[in-house]
Amino acid sequence: LLSWLHMAITLGSISAVLLGFAGAGAGDQAAPSRGERGAHMVGMLLLPVSIMFIGYALLTFRWRGKQIHLRVNGAFHDPVGPVVLGAILMLSLCSVFVIFLLEGVAIKL
């Protein structure tokens, strides 16, 4: 549970920072730059993924608590949920890569 919530907090923080920086120049009347548009798209992409992680952690916590309360004998693990969340995270990170390739944002080292 805590590892899923930690991942959700990390993704949510990254997305909030990106959205904050993308809207930092909102007071200006100039059109947003390509980097700002890319940061906004990435922030909006990662925010729902973070919410999915939080929802999964909550549902798993409640399901396991119910199983313990009912004293059910058996496994308390979910073989499908982590695979689905991992695939969604991989898809979103690949999308972030594609967005930055299409936006042409240069990475300066």
Beta strands, then each sheet from edge to edge (+ up, - down):
end
